[in-house]
Amino acid sequence: MKNELTIISKSLPEGSLKLIADKVGCSYGTVYNVFHSKHSGKQSRYQKDIIDAAIQIVKENIATKNELEKTAQNLLKESI
């Protein structure tokens, strides 16, 4: 699970931990600890909601990047 959390954490855009904390209703420190805690046996009651919110942000980020790439390709086609 720690490896998966690291992958999700590294895929989040800058400032996402604060956004997740606001969305879930917990502190920034709680979100940080879920992704960076070395105490894998200690689980926050917010962990599931934090991970769900993070996955949603990553999915939205991927969709935005894909749309940006399509737009850039269309602009290149138009300029040729």
N, C-alpha and C positions, 0 to 999 in steps of 0.2 A: 504494500500500500504506500510506503514511503516513496518509492520510485515514481509511482503514478502521481502522487501529490507534487513531487518535484517537477514533473513534466507539465502538469497543469499550471503550477506557479510560474514557471519560466515562459509559458505561453500567454500569460496575462499582460495586457497593455499597462503602461506606467499609470499609477494612481488607482488601480483596480482594487487593491486591498481596502482602501477607504470606501470605495463605492460598494463593495461587498458588505462591509460592516454596516453601512447605512441601510442597505437593502434588507439585511438579515435582522438588524436590530441588536447588534452586539458591538463590542469595542474593536478598534483597529488591532489592539494587542491580541484579542481572541483569534481574529482572522490570521494574523501573523503566526501565532502559535500553532494553529492547525497546519499551516504549510511548512513551518520551519522547526517545529518542536522535535527535540531529540528524545523526548519521552513518549515513545509510540504507545505505551500502555495507558497513558492518560488521554481520555477522549472528552472533548468538549461536547456539551449538549447541543451546540450549534453546528457541529461538524458536518452533518448531512446537508443542512441548508447552505452552509458556506461552500461546500463542494458543488452543490447544484447551481448556485449563483455563479461560481467561477466557470463552470462548464458552459453555462449560458453566455457569459461574456466572451469566452474563447470562440464559441460558435458564431456569435455576432461579429467578432473581429475577423474571423476567416471569411464570412460572407461579405464583409466590407472590402477586404483585400481582393477577393475574387471579382467583385463588381468594379473595383478600381482597375484591375488588370484588363477586364473587358473594355472599359472606357478608354484606357490607354491604347489598346490594340485598335479600337475604332478610330481614334484620333490619328494613329499612324497610317492607317489605310486611307483616310481622307487626305492626308498630306502628301501622299505619293502620287 
